[in-house]
Amino acid sequence: MNLSDIEKQPDVMDIQQLATLFQQAILEFECKQLQQKEFLDILIELADRQARTYELLEMHTRNPLDQLLCELWNTDCYEDVDSILYIVVNLGLRKCFQRIKQSIQENKHIDEAILQEINETIVEVGEHISNPYFDLEKYK
């Protein structure tokens, strides 16, 4: 799997097919077949497609991904922070979101731009991390 393969996929996909692609990306990353940057870029593409289903990623895939992103979370690289925030918010990954909020309490030496990005995301999401479609429900 590589980023260009994912970019060639249709914008709207079946949720089962998406779950399989997420699982494959996780497996390839854990087997060191993907570097972290490409892995995160693939997850961004898949998260975009998952968001277009207006359904949450199934738990069998969601939980391991949530845990893995908790492990990858760091506040040293703006690009990683931006990518992980995007994925976490669009997939509603609660555990990693809590880890993100906790990290700003634990680390007092976070670059100002990174801290601002994190804080803006926390304010934007509020208490609705588990439901990325919260704002859309008012249109039902």
N, C-alpha and C positions, 0 to 999 in steps of 0.2 A: 504494500500500500504506500502511496505517496500523495502529496498534496494535489498534484495535477490530476490524479485519478479521481479524487474527491471533487475537485472543482468541475469536472466534466459531468458529474451526476446532476440529475434534474433538481431544480430548486424545491420542488414538492415531491416528497418520497413517502413510501409506506413506513409506518412506525416500526414494524418488525424488521424491515430492511435496514433502517437507521440503527436500531439496537444492535444488529449484527455488525455493522460498520464500526460503531462505538466499541464493541467488544473486541473486534479485530485490531483496532488502533491501540487499545489498552494492552492487549497481548503482545503486539509487536514492540511497543515501547518497553514493556517489562522484560522482553527477550532481547532488548538492546538493538532491535532492528530499525528503530526510529530514534533520532536525536530529539531532545526536549523541544527545541524550537519548532521543528516540523510536526511533532506530536501536538503541540498547542495550536499550531495553525490548522491542522486537520480537525481538531476538536472545535475550533471556531466555525469552520465550514459546516461541520455536522450539527453544531448547536443552532446555527442559522436555519438549517433544514428542519431540525426538530421543532423549533419555534413556529415554523409555518404549519405544523400539524395541529397546533393549539392543544396538544396533549403532553403530559409529563412523560419524560423518559421512564421506561419501566424499571421497577426497583432492582431487578436482578442485574441491571447494567448501571443504574444510577448510584447505588451504594458503593460499589468498588471504585467508580470514577470519583465520587465525592471523597473517598478516603485517599485515593492517589493524588488528587489535587491538594489535599491538606498536606501531604508529604512534600509536594513540589513548591508549596507556597513559600515565598521569601520576599523580603522587602528591600532587596539590594538591587534589583534590576527593574527599571520602569517598564520595559517591554513585557517581561514575565508578569508583572503585577497587572498591567493593562489586559493582557490576554486571559489570565486566570479570572480576573474580575468579570470580564465579558462572559466567559463560559459559565461561571458560577451563577451569575444573575440570570442568564438566558435559560439555564437548565434547572434553576431553583435548587441548587445544592446547599442545603441548610448547614451541614456539618462544616464544610469549608468556609461558608460565610461566617460562622461563629469563630472559626480559626482566624480569619482575616480580622474580625473585630478585636479579638484577643491580642493579635500581634501588635496592634498600635498601642495597646496598653503596656505590653511587655518591652517593646523596643522604643526607646526614647531618642534614638539617633537615626530616624528615618529621613531620607531626603525630602525636602519640602514639597516638591512636585509629586512624589509618590504618595506622601501623606495626604495631600489635597485630593488626589485621584481616589484614594481609599475612602476618605471622609465624604466626598461627593456621592460616591456609590452607596455608602451606608445610608445617607440621608435620602437618596432617591428610592432605595428599596424599602426602607422602613422595616416594618415587621412582616412584610409579605414575601420573604425570600422563598418560602415553600410553594408559592403560587405565582409564577412569573406572568400569569394572565390576569392577575387581580384587576388591573386598570381596565381591561377589556370587558369584565363582567358587568359593568354599568351599562353596556350597550346591548345586553341580552334582552 
